[in-house]
């Protein structure tokens, strides 16, 4: 081999190898491509996406309405304030605080998953009567008409009003 010809081959061999690699890379890339997503599957996913977008918008609207509604405020329970205003020791979500509810009736309400003042305040009088009726004839003498109202006062921390109401309406009668 002549040194004069080596110089030219140093350029030709890498050029040929580069062209061949580019060509084979193109063929491998073209042959390995997967076809696009079928139209029906694409349409299905777009429909699902649109449905989820609507559900998200509904959730955002509900959240905005909850934030705008002042009736959905969270009331913090403070036992010291309750004792000072109500005149006796108060445990949070003790349904027996409501005039006319004792330990057994409280147990009936717990069976119906009404365990908090908030839950009782949101229950209708008919629901309260249904709970009483589930206990049998011995609970027919009780009148639950004021129980949701009393529970709402307790939930909202209106201890003075609740105490005054209970003093004026002995035995929980309206």
C-alpha positions in Angstrom: 0.0 0.0 0.0 1.1 3.4 -0.9 0.9 6.3 1.5 -0.6 8.5 -1.1 -3.6 6.2 -1.6 -4.2 5.6 2.1 -5.1 9.2 2.5 -8.0 9.0 0.0 -9.3 5.7 1.6 -9.4 7.3 5.0 -12.1 9.5 3.7 -14.0 7.1 1.4 -14.4 4.2 3.9 -16.0 6.3 6.7 -18.2 8.0 4.2 -19.5 4.7 2.8 -20.0 3.3 6.3 -21.9 6.5 7.3 -24.2 6.3 4.2 -24.9 2.6 4.8 -25.7 3.2 8.5 -28.0 6.1 7.7 -29.8 3.9 5.1 -30.2 1.0 7.5 -31.3 3.3 10.3 -34.0 4.8 8.0 -35.2 1.3 7.1 -35.3 0.1 10.7 -37.1 3.2 11.9 -39.7 3.0 9.1 -40.3 -0.7 9.6 -40.6 -0.4 13.4 -43.2 2.3 13.4 -46.5 1.3 14.8 -49.6 2.5 13.0 -51.5 5.5 14.5 -54.2 5.0 17.1 -57.4 3.7 15.4 -60.0 6.3 14.9 -62.6 4.5 17.1 -60.3 4.2 20.0 -59.2 7.8 19.6 -62.9 8.9 19.6 -63.6 6.7 22.7 -60.8 8.4 24.6 -61.9 11.9 23.5 -65.4 11.1 24.7 -64.1 9.9 28.0 -61.9 13.0 28.3 -64.9 15.2 27.6 -67.0 13.4 30.2 -64.2 13.8 32.8 -64.0 17.5 31.9 -67.7 17.9 32.5 -67.5 16.1 35.9 -64.5 18.3 36.9 -66.5 21.4 36.0 -69.5 20.2 38.1 -67.2 19.5 41.0 -65.7 23.0 40.7 -69.2 24.5 40.6 -70.2 22.6 43.7 -67.1 23.7 45.5 -67.7 27.3 44.6 -71.3 27.1 45.8 -70.1 25.6 49.1 -67.6 28.4 49.5 -70.2 31.0 48.7 -72.8 29.6 51.1 -72.3 31.0 54.6 -74.5 28.2 56.0 -71.7 25.7 55.4 -69.3 27.2 57.9 -67.5 24.8 60.2 -68.2 25.4 63.9 -65.5 24.8 66.3 -66.5 23.2 69.6 -65.0 24.8 72.7 -66.0 23.0 76.0 -65.0 25.9 78.2 -67.3 28.4 76.3 -70.1 25.8 76.3 -69.7 25.2 80.1 -69.7 28.9 80.8 -72.7 29.7 78.6 -74.7 26.6 79.1 -74.1 26.2 82.8 -72.9 22.6 82.9 -70.2 20.4 81.4 -70.8 19.6 77.7 -69.2 16.9 75.7 -69.0 17.3 71.9 -71.7 15.6 69.9 -73.5 14.3 73.0 -77.0 13.8 71.8 -78.2 13.6 75.4 -77.7 17.3 75.6 -80.9 17.7 73.6 -83.9 18.0 75.9 -85.9 14.7 75.6 -83.0 12.5 74.5 -81.6 10.0 77.0 -79.0 7.3 76.7 -81.4 4.7 75.1 -82.7 7.1 72.5 -79.2 8.2 71.8 -78.4 4.6 71.1 -81.3 4.4 68.7 -80.0 7.4 66.8 -76.5 5.8 66.7 -78.1 2.7 65.1 -79.3 5.1 62.3 -75.8 6.6 62.0 -76.9 9.9 63.5 -74.0 10.4 65.9 -73.4 14.2 65.8 -75.3 17.3 66.5 -74.9 18.3 62.9 -76.3 15.0 61.7 -79.3 15.4 64.0 -79.8 19.0 63.0 -80.0 17.9 59.4 -82.5 15.1 60.1 -86.1 15.7 59.5 -88.7 15.4 62.3 -90.2 12.4 60.4 -86.7 10.7 60.4 -86.5 11.3 64.2 -90.0 9.8 64.6 -88.9 6.8 62.5 -85.9 6.3 64.8 -88.2 6.4 67.8 -90.7 4.0 66.2 -87.8 1.6 65.7 -87.5 1.3 69.5 -91.0 0.1 70.0 -94.1 1.3 71.9 -92.2 2.5 74.9 -90.9 5.5 72.9 -94.3 6.7 71.7 -94.5 9.3 74.5 -91.5 11.3 73.2 -92.0 14.2 70.8 -89.0 14.8 68.5 -90.3 18.0 67.0 -87.7 20.2 68.6 -84.7 17.9 68.5 -83.3 19.0 65.1 -83.6 22.7 66.2 -81.9 22.0 69.5 -79.1 20.0 67.9 -78.6 22.9 65.4 -78.2 25.3 68.3 -75.7 23.0 69.9 -73.8 22.4 66.7 -73.5 26.2 66.0 -72.4 26.8 69.6 -75.4 28.9 70.6 -75.2 27.7 74.2 -77.1 30.6 75.8 -80.0 30.4 73.3 -80.2 26.6 73.8 -80.1 26.9 77.6 -82.8 29.6 77.5 -85.0 27.6 75.1 -84.7 24.5 77.3 -85.6 26.5 80.4 -88.7 27.9 78.7 -89.7 24.5 77.2 -89.3 21.8 79.8 -89.5 18.3 78.5 -88.6 19.5 74.9 -92.1 20.4 73.9 -92.7 23.2 71.5 
